[in-house]
Amino acid sequence: MAELMENEVVRAFSTYAVIVVVKLLLMGPMTSYNRFTRGSFSNEEDVARKSSEEKKKLLKTHPDVERVRRCHQNDLENVIPFVIVGLIYALTGPELSVALLHFRIFTGARIFHTIAYIGALPQPSRALSWVLGMLVTFSMAYRVLNTVLFL
């Protein structure tokens, strides 16, 4: 493993993968924060110690909470494939400059996607950042298949 981490592309991938995974992990606490500050809970046990009247008020959806939840779901759908495909891509021995371009564009696109989603920026800002991230993942997948295709 130590030998593998001497590879500059693998180290670069590790750096950017950890950045997007940490961003993904922060979406959970952001959802919780919005639930508490907006008084919007989805499970009975979350409000078990409240009166019946308070439970009715608290067991509801809130647009801000749902926006963060959808952003989190979108991260799950995009970051996990990036990490899997990106690791295999890094192991195919791509040029460092090309690999860095892939990793940086994906990371920037996902960070901007979150800002656009949470900040409710007008479309097509969020859509373009999503497409850009997907194109990066597909580009890496193409490189992997082109390099190691074994049928």
Disulfide bonds with the S-S distance in Angstrom:
none
